[in-house]
Structure formats: C-alpha cells, structure tokens
Amino acid sequence: MEERSLRVYQDKTFFSKITNTITKLLIPTKIGINGMLISIKRNNALKAYEAYVGNEKIEQESKREAVVQKFEDVYALYLESIDKYILDSIYKKVKNETANEFERNALSEYYSIVHLKETEYLEYKYKKQMYLLDLDYDTVETTNKEQLMERYSKLYTGQMESLYKGLLKHYSIKLADNLTPNAKEEVYRKIFNTIEGYIEKILPLKMKQNPDDKLYKDILEEYQNFEKFEVGKLDQNDTIEKNMILLGLSRKLFTHSLPLIVAEQCYEKILDDTRSLIVDTKVARKQEKAYSLLINLIEEYNVKLLATKIYWDKPAQRDEYKVFWNEFQKINKSKDKNYIDYIKDKQILFLKNDLKKLRTNENKYYKIINFYCQKLVELGAMRNLKNSYSEGNGKYIKRKVKV
C-alpha cells in the first residue's frame, strides 16, 4: 500500500483521462455563456452606436457629449467580452487539443498582436480592436440574420474605418523618425498591408452601403483592377503593380491619414523597387515587362501625386516640374492623332526626366542609368558614341591666345 501511494501517475492514466473528458464537456457550456454575454453587449453597442451616429440632430451640447460617452463606454465593454471569450474558451480548447484550425489560427494571431503591447503600444491598440471586431463580424455573419447583419455592418465599417485611418497616421509619423533602412522597409510594408486590408475587407461593404456615393463610383475601375491581384501567386512585378494601385486608391480614400509627403515616399520606394527589378532581371521578356511597369508608375506618380502637390521644398523644383508638366500635356494631345509617336515621346520625356534625378547619385544608380541610356538610343533620342579614336598625321602649332 505504501509503495502504491507513492507511485507517480503519468498523463495518460485512468484518472487523468476522466479529468480531460470532464474539461472537454465543460468547455461548450463556457462558450455558450460567453456567446450569450457577447450577444447582449453587442446589442447594447448597436443601440448606443445608432444614437451616436444621429448625434448631430441633438441640439444641447451636454446631451451630445453624454451620447458619445455612453457609446465609448458600451463599446469598450463589448470588446472586453470578446477578449474574455478568447481567453476563456478558445485558449482552453487549444490547450485541450479540441480546437479546430480556425480557432488555432485565431489564438496564434491574437498572441502576435498582444506581443506588440510592450514595444508598439499604439499599433497594438488599433490592431487588437480590429482583430476583435473581425472575429465578431465572422460570428454575426454565420447567424444568417439579415437585419442583425445590416445593423452590425454599419457599426463594423464605421469603427474599422476609424481604426485603419488611425493606424496609417501612426505609420506616417513613424516614417518621419530617424529609422534604419530595414526599419523603414518594415514601415513601408505595414503601410501597404494596411491599405490592402482596408480595400479587401471594408471598401466592398462601404460601396454596398453607399451605392450612389460619387467617391466610390470614381474609384470603381481602380478597385476592379486591384481585384485581379487577389487570386493566384504574385511575382515581384505583380506585387509592385498591386502596390501602385493601392497608392492610387489611397490618394482618394486616405487623403489626411496618409499625407502627401508620406505617399510621395511610398511612390519613390516602389519606383526604386522597379528600377532594381529591371537591372536584376536577366530574362529579356521579364525585363521588358518591368520596364513597361516603370513607365506606368512614373505616369501615376506625376499625374496622381506631383500634379496635386501645392507646397514644394524648393521653388526651383516646382519650376522644373512645371516645365515637365507642360511638355507632358503637349504629348498627351497627340495621343489620338498618332498613338505610336505618343508612346515613344512619352517614354523619352519620362526617361530623360528621371535620368536627371538619378544622376545626382550615380554610384547607387549606375546600372539603371546605363539601361536608360540604352533605351534612349533605341528610341532615337540619344546617340551611341564609340569608345575609340583614330590616329592622325597632323602637326600641332603653338599660338598665342588673346584673352
């Protein structure tokens, strides 16, 4: 008896199996209770949000402030209930190996966001709210209750739009810091991912809610171009082209959250990526594809961004751009008369203009400068001089030079 009482049981003993079984049985009950609490707090949040949206009709300022405060309080409690559900239910299911793939991925993503709390608190704050709202949006969608979905969709899109804009502002401010090249590259990646996340998740819902809005009608073609990149594996050329479309859409959707100076840096970044792709590609067909993308990108950069730029750091840069813009307008007029000449002249203008900028840092850009020069020779805008000389039999005569 003494020997038996001192025996250490392994995890897979009879008693441990019973304990695990009981825990598994209790988990669904826990989920049910949490689900009910979330539902109650979601309904409270929806009522408070509807009052918050119609807040402008309230005449007394004190009452307006009270409505805003109530929504903020109820909204915070609603998000806390979803957070508690993750910790109480999903965590236990993963721990007891009863979770499905969606639940395992959800918990993994949750902890990757929580990990940001110590180093990037603002990013953590925005991303955690976005994550919790996304999680409950999926839950509401599975209920197949049209009326609830319609009401919840308005709360979801309203709050998510605010969070996406806040996140982009945060990244824009970070770009102004003295970052290392790798850290700056990471911020650029986050900016493009944030814009893409908004366009994939929120923009379709906003367009559905506001079908007659002029803004959404204006960007419909660009949005349809973006949709082509949502399917299949993308190569580097496709990724750059997708980022170009994202930046074009951001100039209309995030005018204040992504300031012009930040958008300009993003354009310059993908221009650099395209130049590198051209000189690093050994396959002629892929290089021509990258070159065609570069021409489109330069046009986008000049038309959608520089043409709208009001404040320039140096007046000389503004005057130089005016000369370029006038020349571009002249070439554009010939588009319908002779399309072949229009394409040729446009390439010459873009390459010559870009060449001026690149020559200020020849050590960094010498490969792409050589590529530009070869292209200009092919287009007949530059002559290729042979690197040779011929010996002559002439005599040199010394003369006095009058000054």
TORSE-818020 format. One line per field, with one value per residue (C-alpha): x, y, z; residue number from 0; residue in one letter. Coordinates in Angstrom, 1 decimal. Layout:
<pts>
X: [X|...]
Y: [Y|...]
Z: [Z|...]
seq: [NUM|...]
type: [A|...]
</pts>
This chain:
<pts>
X: [0.0|2.9|4.6|1.3|0.6|4.0|3.6|3.6|0.9|1.6|-0.7|-2.5|-3.7|-7.4|-7.9|-6.2|-8.4|-11.5|-10.3|-9.6|-13.1|-14.9|-12.9|-13.9|-17.5|-17.5|-15.9|-19.1|-21.0|-18.4|-18.6|-22.4|-22.2|-19.6|-21.6|-24.7|-22.8|-21.2|-24.7|-26.1|-23.2|-23.2|-26.9|-26.1|-23.3|-25.5|-28.2|-25.5|-23.9|-27.2|-27.7|-24.1|-24.5|-27.6|-25.9|-25.8|-29.6|-29.4|-29.4|-28.0|-24.2|-24.3|-26.6|-24.5|-21.4|-23.4|-24.4|-20.7|-19.5|-22.2|-21.2|-17.5|-18.2|-20.6|-18.2|-15.3|-17.4|-18.4|-14.8|-13.8|-16.5|-15.0|-11.5|-12.7|-14.2|-10.8|-9.1|-11.8|-12.9|-10.5|-7.4|-8.8|-9.9|-6.4|-4.8|-7.0|-6.4|-10.1|-9.8|-10.3|-7.9|-9.7|-9.6|-5.9|-5.1|-7.2|-5.3|-2.0|-2.9|-4.2|-0.9|1.1|-0.9|-0.6|3.2|3.2|2.0|5.4|7.2|4.4|1.5|-0.4|-0.1|-1.2|-4.3|-5.5|-4.8|-6.4|-9.7|-9.6|-8.9|-11.8|-14.3|-13.2|-13.7|-17.3|-18.1|-17.5|-19.7|-22.6|-22.3|-22.8|-26.1|-27.7|-29.9|-30.2|-31.5|-28.8|-26.1|-27.3|-27.2|-23.9|-22.3|-22.7|-21.0|-18.3|-17.4|-17.6|-15.3|-12.9|-12.5|-11.6|-9.1|-7.5|-7.0|-5.5|-3.1|-2.0|-1.4|0.7|2.9|3.1|4.5|7.0|8.4|9.5|11.7|15.4|15.0|17.5|16.9|15.5|13.1|12.0|11.4|9.2|7.1|6.5|5.4|3.0|1.5|0.9|-0.6|-2.9|-4.2|-4.7|-6.6|-9.0|-9.6|-10.2|-12.4|-14.0|-14.2|-16.7|-19.0|-18.8|-19.6|-22.6|-23.9|-23.4|-24.0|-24.7|-21.6|-19.6|-16.3|-17.0|-18.1|-14.9|-12.7|-14.7|-12.3|-9.2|-10.9|-11.7|-8.0|-6.9|-9.3|-7.2|-4.4|-6.4|-6.2|-3.1|0.5|2.1|5.6|7.7|6.4|2.8|3.4|4.8|1.9|-0.6|1.2|0.9|-2.9|-3.1|-1.3|-3.6|-6.6|-5.1|-4.9|-8.7|-9.5|-6.9|-6.1|-5.5|-4.4|-1.7|-0.3|1.0|4.6|4.3|2.6|5.4|8.0|5.9|5.9|9.7|10.1|8.2|10.0|13.3|11.9|11.0|14.4|16.1|13.8|14.8|18.6|18.4|16.3|18.3|15.3|14.6|10.8|10.6|12.8|10.5|7.5|9.2|10.2|6.6|5.5|8.1|6.7|3.1|4.4|6.2|3.0|0.9|3.4|3.3|-0.4|-1.9|0.6|3.1|0.4|-1.6|1.4|1.0|4.0|7.5|10.6|12.5|10.9|13.4|11.9|8.4|9.6|11.3|8.2|6.1|8.3|7.9|4.1|3.7|5.7|3.6|0.4|1.6|2.5|-0.9|-2.7|-1.1|-2.5|-5.5|-3.5|-0.6|-0.6|2.8|4.6|2.7|4.1|7.6|7.6|6.2|8.9|11.6|10.2|9.9|13.3|15.1|13.3|14.1|17.7|18.3|17.3|19.3|22.5|22.6|23.6|25.4|27.2|23.9|22.0|24.8|23.2|19.7|21.4|23.1|19.7|18.0|20.7|20.4|16.6|17.0|19.4|16.8|14.1|16.4|16.7|20.4|23.4|25.8|29.3|32.1|34.7|37.7|39.8|41.9|45.5|46.2|49.4|48.6|51.1|50.4|51.2|51.9|50.0|49.4|45.8|44.4|42.2]
Y: [0.0|2.3|1.6|2.2|5.5|6.9|5.9|8.9|8.6|9.6|11.9|9.0|7.3|6.4|9.4|11.9|10.7|11.3|14.8|15.7|14.4|16.5|19.6|18.9|18.6|21.9|23.9|24.1|25.4|28.1|29.0|29.2|31.6|33.8|33.8|35.0|37.8|38.9|39.0|41.1|43.6|43.6|44.7|47.4|48.6|48.7|50.8|53.2|53.4|54.3|57.1|58.2|58.4|60.5|62.7|65.8|66.2|66.7|70.5|70.5|70.0|68.3|65.7|65.1|64.6|62.2|60.1|60.0|59.0|56.3|54.7|54.8|53.0|50.4|49.8|49.2|46.6|44.9|44.4|43.2|40.5|39.2|39.4|37.3|34.7|34.2|33.7|31.6|29.4|29.4|29.2|26.2|24.4|24.8|23.7|20.6|19.8|20.1|23.3|23.4|25.0|28.4|28.6|27.7|30.3|32.9|32.3|32.5|35.8|37.1|36.5|38.0|41.2|41.1|40.7|44.3|45.8|46.3|47.8|49.4|50.3|52.4|49.7|47.1|49.3|49.7|46.1|44.5|46.3|45.4|41.8|41.6|43.3|41.0|37.9|39.0|40.0|36.4|35.2|37.6|36.5|32.8|33.6|34.4|37.1|39.8|42.5|42.0|41.8|45.1|46.9|45.3|46.1|49.8|49.7|47.4|49.6|52.8|51.7|49.8|52.8|54.9|52.3|51.9|55.6|55.8|53.0|54.8|58.0|56.1|54.6|58.0|59.6|56.7|57.3|60.8|59.2|58.5|54.9|52.3|51.2|47.8|49.5|51.9|49.0|47.4|50.5|50.7|47.0|47.8|50.8|48.8|45.9|48.3|49.9|46.4|45.2|48.1|47.7|43.9|44.0|47.4|49.1|46.5|47.0|50.8|50.6|48.4|50.7|53.8|52.8|56.3|57.9|59.7|58.8|55.0|55.4|57.3|54.5|51.6|50.9|51.1|48.8|46.2|46.4|45.6|42.6|40.9|40.6|38.8|35.5|33.4|33.7|37.1|37.6|40.7|42.6|41.8|42.9|46.3|46.8|46.0|48.5|51.1|50.6|50.7|54.0|55.4|54.4|55.8|59.3|59.3|57.2|58.4|62.0|63.0|59.8|59.2|62.7|63.6|63.7|60.1|58.9|60.5|58.5|55.3|56.1|56.7|53.4|51.3|53.3|52.1|48.6|48.7|50.0|47.3|44.7|45.9|45.7|42.4|40.5|38.5|37.3|39.8|39.3|39.9|42.9|44.5|43.8|45.5|48.5|48.8|48.9|51.6|53.9|53.4|54.0|57.3|58.5|57.6|59.3|62.5|62.6|61.4|62.9|65.6|67.3|67.8|69.0|72.6|73.1|72.4|72.5|74.4|76.8|75.5|72.0|73.4|75.4|72.3|70.3|72.9|72.6|68.8|69.0|71.4|69.0|66.1|67.9|68.6|65.0|63.9|66.0|63.9|60.6|60.4|61.6|59.3|56.7|55.2|58.6|59.4|56.3|57.0|60.6|59.8|57.3|59.8|62.5|60.2|58.6|62.0|63.5|60.5|60.4|63.9|62.8|59.6|61.3|63.1|59.7|57.9|55.4|54.0|54.1|53.5|50.2|51.7|54.9|52.7|50.9|54.3|55.5|52.3|52.8|56.4|55.3|52.7|55.5|57.7|60.4|59.7|58.7|55.9|57.1|54.5|54.4|54.6|57.1|57.3|58.4|61.3|62.8|66.4|68.8|70.9|74.6|76.7|80.0|82.8|83.1|86.6|87.0]
Z: [0.0|0.9|-2.5|-4.4|-2.6|-3.6|-7.3|-9.7|-12.4|-16.0|-18.0|-19.7|-16.6|-16.0|-13.6|-15.9|-18.8|-16.8|-15.9|-19.5|-20.5|-17.9|-19.0|-22.6|-21.6|-19.7|-22.5|-24.7|-21.7|-21.2|-24.9|-24.6|-21.6|-23.3|-26.5|-24.7|-22.9|-26.2|-27.8|-25.0|-25.1|-28.9|-28.9|-26.3|-28.5|-31.6|-29.8|-28.5|-31.9|-33.7|-31.2|-31.6|-35.5|-35.1|-32.5|-34.8|-34.5|-30.7|-30.0|-26.5|-26.4|-23.0|-24.3|-27.4|-25.1|-23.0|-26.1|-27.2|-23.8|-23.5|-26.8|-25.9|-22.5|-24.0|-27.0|-24.5|-22.6|-25.8|-26.9|-23.4|-23.7|-27.0|-25.4|-22.5|-24.8|-26.5|-23.2|-21.5|-24.4|-27.4|-25.2|-23.3|-26.5|-27.9|-24.6|-24.5|-28.2|-29.1|-31.2|-35.0|-37.4|-37.4|-33.6|-33.5|-36.1|-34.2|-31.0|-32.8|-34.4|-31.0|-29.3|-32.2|-31.6|-27.8|-28.3|-29.7|-26.4|-24.9|-27.9|-30.1|-27.9|-30.4|-33.1|-30.5|-29.5|-33.1|-34.2|-31.2|-31.7|-35.4|-34.6|-32.0|-34.4|-37.3|-35.0|-34.0|-37.6|-38.7|-35.8|-36.8|-40.4|-39.5|-37.8|-41.2|-39.6|-42.3|-40.0|-37.4|-40.1|-41.7|-38.3|-37.3|-40.7|-40.1|-36.6|-38.0|-41.1|-39.1|-36.3|-38.7|-41.0|-38.0|-36.8|-40.3|-40.6|-37.1|-37.9|-41.2|-39.3|-36.8|-39.6|-41.3|-38.1|-37.7|-41.2|-40.1|-37.4|-38.0|-38.9|-40.2|-43.8|-42.6|-40.1|-42.8|-45.2|-42.5|-42.1|-45.9|-45.8|-43.0|-44.8|-48.0|-45.9|-44.0|-47.2|-48.8|-45.6|-45.8|-49.5|-49.2|-46.0|-45.6|-49.0|-50.5|-47.5|-47.8|-51.5|-50.8|-48.1|-50.3|-53.9|-55.1|-53.5|-56.1|-54.4|-54.8|-58.4|-59.2|-57.8|-59.2|-62.1|-59.9|-57.4|-60.1|-61.3|-57.7|-57.5|-60.3|-57.8|-55.1|-56.8|-57.5|-56.6|-57.3|-58.6|-57.8|-60.8|-59.8|-56.2|-57.4|-59.7|-56.9|-54.6|-57.3|-57.5|-53.7|-53.6|-56.3|-54.3|-51.1|-52.6|-52.7|-49.6|-47.1|-48.1|-44.5|-42.8|-45.4|-46.1|-49.5|-48.2|-47.0|-50.2|-52.1|-50.1|-50.8|-54.6|-54.5|-52.7|-55.3|-58.1|-56.6|-56.4|-60.1|-61.1|-59.1|-60.7|-64.2|-63.7|-61.6|-64.2|-66.7|-68.8|-71.6|-71.5|-67.8|-68.1|-70.7|-68.5|-65.6|-67.9|-69.0|-65.4|-64.7|-67.4|-66.0|-62.5|-63.4|-65.1|-62.0|-59.7|-61.8|-62.5|-59.2|-56.8|-58.1|-60.1|-56.9|-54.9|-53.6|-51.3|-52.6|-50.5|-53.2|-55.8|-58.4|-58.1|-58.6|-61.7|-63.1|-62.6|-64.4|-67.5|-67.4|-66.9|-69.9|-72.1|-70.9|-71.7|-75.2|-75.8|-74.4|-77.0|-79.8|-78.3|-80.7|-83.8|-83.7|-80.9|-81.8|-81.7|-78.4|-76.7|-78.0|-77.0|-73.6|-72.9|-73.9|-71.7|-68.7|-69.1|-69.5|-66.6|-64.3|-65.6|-64.2|-60.7|-60.8|-62.0|-58.6|-57.1|-59.9|-57.6|-56.4|-59.8|-62.4|-63.6|-64.3|-65.7|-68.3|-69.0|-69.5|-71.9|-74.0|-74.2|-75.3|-78.0|-79.2|-79.2|-81.2|-78.5|-77.9|-80.0|-79.0|-79.4|-79.9|-77.3|-79.8|-81.6|-84.9|-85.1|-87.4|-89.0|-88.3|-86.7|-83.5|-83.9|-80.8|-80.9|-78.5|-77.3|-77.0|-73.9]
seq: [0|1|2|3|4|5|6|7|8|9|10|11|12|13|14|15|16|17|18|19|20|21|22|23|24|25|26|27|28|29|30|31|32|33|34|35|36|37|38|39|40|41|42|43|44|45|46|47|48|49|50|51|52|53|54|55|56|57|58|59|60|61|62|63|64|65|66|67|68|69|70|71|72|73|74|75|76|77|78|79|80|81|82|83|84|85|86|87|88|89|90|91|92|93|94|95|96|97|98|99|100|101|102|103|104|105|106|107|108|109|110|111|112|113|114|115|116|117|118|119|120|121|122|123|124|125|126|127|128|129|130|131|132|133|134|135|136|137|138|139|140|141|142|143|144|145|146|147|148|149|150|151|152|153|154|155|156|157|158|159|160|161|162|163|164|165|166|167|168|169|170|171|172|173|174|175|176|177|178|179|180|181|182|183|184|185|186|187|188|189|190|191|192|193|194|195|196|197|198|199|200|201|202|203|204|205|206|207|208|209|210|211|212|213|214|215|216|217|218|219|220|221|222|223|224|225|226|227|228|229|230|231|232|233|234|235|236|237|238|239|240|241|242|243|244|245|246|247|248|249|250|251|252|253|254|255|256|257|258|259|260|261|262|263|264|265|266|267|268|269|270|271|272|273|274|275|276|277|278|279|280|281|282|283|284|285|286|287|288|289|290|291|292|293|294|295|296|297|298|299|300|301|302|303|304|305|306|307|308|309|310|311|312|313|314|315|316|317|318|319|320|321|322|323|324|325|326|327|328|329|330|331|332|333|334|335|336|337|338|339|340|341|342|343|344|345|346|347|348|349|350|351|352|353|354|355|356|357|358|359|360|361|362|363|364|365|366|367|368|369|370|371|372|373|374|375|376|377|378|379|380|381|382|383|384|385|386|387|388|389|390|391|392|393|394|395|396|397|398|399|400|401|402]
type: [M|E|E|R|S|L|R|V|Y|Q|D|K|T|F|F|S|K|I|T|N|T|I|T|K|L|L|I|P|T|K|I|G|I|N|G|M|L|I|S|I|K|R|N|N|A|L|K|A|Y|E|A|Y|V|G|N|E|K|I|E|Q|E|S|K|R|E|A|V|V|Q|K|F|E|D|V|Y|A|L|Y|L|E|S|I|D|K|Y|I|L|D|S|I|Y|K|K|V|K|N|E|T|A|N|E|F|E|R|N|A|L|S|E|Y|Y|S|I|V|H|L|K|E|T|E|Y|L|E|Y|K|Y|K|K|Q|M|Y|L|L|D|L|D|Y|D|T|V|E|T|T|N|K|E|Q|L|M|E|R|Y|S|K|L|Y|T|G|Q|M|E|S|L|Y|K|G|L|L|K|H|Y|S|I|K|L|A|D|N|L|T|P|N|A|K|E|E|V|Y|R|K|I|F|N|T|I|E|G|Y|I|E|K|I|L|P|L|K|M|K|Q|N|P|D|D|K|L|Y|K|D|I|L|E|E|Y|Q|N|F|E|K|F|E|V|G|K|L|D|Q|N|D|T|I|E|K|N|M|I|L|L|G|L|S|R|K|L|F|T|H|S|L|P|L|I|V|A|E|Q|C|Y|E|K|I|L|D|D|T|R|S|L|I|V|D|T|K|V|A|R|K|Q|E|K|A|Y|S|L|L|I|N|L|I|E|E|Y|N|V|K|L|L|A|T|K|I|Y|W|D|K|P|A|Q|R|D|E|Y|K|V|F|W|N|E|F|Q|K|I|N|K|S|K|D|K|N|Y|I|D|Y|I|K|D|K|Q|I|L|F|L|K|N|D|L|K|K|L|R|T|N|E|N|K|Y|Y|K|I|I|N|F|Y|C|Q|K|L|V|E|L|G|A|M|R|N|L|K|N|S|Y|S|E|G|N|G|K|Y|I|K|R|K|V|K|V]
</pts>
